[in-house]
Amino acid sequence: MTEQWIQPSSRLAGLNSAIFTEMNRRKRAVEASGTHVIDLGIGSPDHPPAPFIMDALARAAQNPANYGYPTSEGSLRFRTAAAKWYKHRFNVELDPEHEVLSLMGSQDGLAHLAQGFIDPGDVVLVPDPGYPIYFASVSLAGGEIYPLPLKEENGFLPDYTQIPAEICRRAKLMILNYPNNPIAAVADGEFFAKTVAFARENNIIVAHDQAYSELAFDGYRPPSFLETAGAKEIGVEFNSLSKSFNMAGCRVGYIVGNRDVIRPLAVIKSNIDYGIFLAVQEAAIVAMEHDIEHPGDHGNAARYLERRDTLLDGLAAIGWDIPKPKATMFVWARVPEGWTSETFAFTLLEKTGVVVIPGSAFGEQGEGYVRIALVQPPDVLRDVVQRVKESGILSQ
């Protein structure tokens, strides 16, 4: 008997991890050659949560009552804490019972939301460049992707006037993300007002991913999409404690907003999981309540600001000028003239031992850029600058 009859589903063809896999393969090869690799590829926080959050988790983990099945929607205490935090941070009123749903990290919700609304042939508007789960979620749901080009000349904002009328008619869902991963772009209230008007006119649900709302610099404070008049009538927003509170491994986040958009996702989740470990929910509650009383006390924004300036000031001094982003833990850098995203990232790794991600991994519009994650301390980032300088790659 041969194994040719064991074939994966065709829907896997829409899941593209080829470049990430290739970068990992090349990283291992460079490490095997004896080079110490500095990985600025994946945006995983390199600091733990604040001690009081870890203490809360440890205490909750010692409570025998927390070891039964939780519920997929999240405890009412958790949902109430999220609603209070949204009211404090954005002045957005939410009903914890119906307008807040817990998630195992925002990616959990982003991966499953389309399955609640999209049938074969339905169109989803997806930012390009965009976080890979946006494209993958549509493929898993059997929908059709229409890329929204995010171009530098437009401030990396989509131009709704360029979307064909037929696409607008068929589109049921639009995914947005500001502050943005990978391009670190930001949006303001005027853009969100245009978004609400466009979505209302075309009966399109808006799903806004705001995982980086608390990592902002230079006096910038990212608004919530739900602050916009009429936004809750047509949309939802995802947020997470992964980046804001360094709780990435805890897998805890939530979706808030329109109850009729949240309800199908809640149905899907009730069929596939039992929710977040109650001890993790307790730690998240403590994190959000502390942030209400002591805003920004976790210090993450200041940490990433120092790293941003250390890296970009250093690179500018050796001839690689990169705009300083106002938010996120990423830098979106145009590659020097004559390079593609992949060839530059591959050569940078081989010559310097520094891992960055080719912009083409995030969509067609990402060609010509690389994403750099600020996940190393300043002294390591100074080493990155020195390695780039010594490699001569910028003058090739």
Buried (B, 14 or more C-beta within 10 A) or exposed (E): EEEEEEEEEEEEEBBBEEBBEBBBEBBEEBEEEEBEBBBBBEBBBBEEBBEBBBEBBEBBBEEEEBEEEBBBBBBEBBBBBBBBBBEBBBEBEBEBEBBBBBBBBBBBBBBBBBBBBBEEEBBBBBBBBBBBBBBBBBBBBBBBBBBBBBEBEEEBBBEBEEBEEEEBEBBBBBBBBBBBBBBBBBBEEEBBBBBBBBBBEBEBBBBBBBBBBBBBBEEBEBBBBBBBEEBBEBBBBBBBBBBBBBBBEBBBBBBBBBBEBBEBBBEBBEEEBEBBBBBBBBBBBBBBBBBEEEEEEBEBBEBBBBBBBBBBEBBEEEEBEBEBBBBBBBBBBBBEEEBBBBEBBBBBBBBBBBBBBBBBBBBEBBBBBBBBBBBBBBEBBBBBBEBBBEBEBBEE
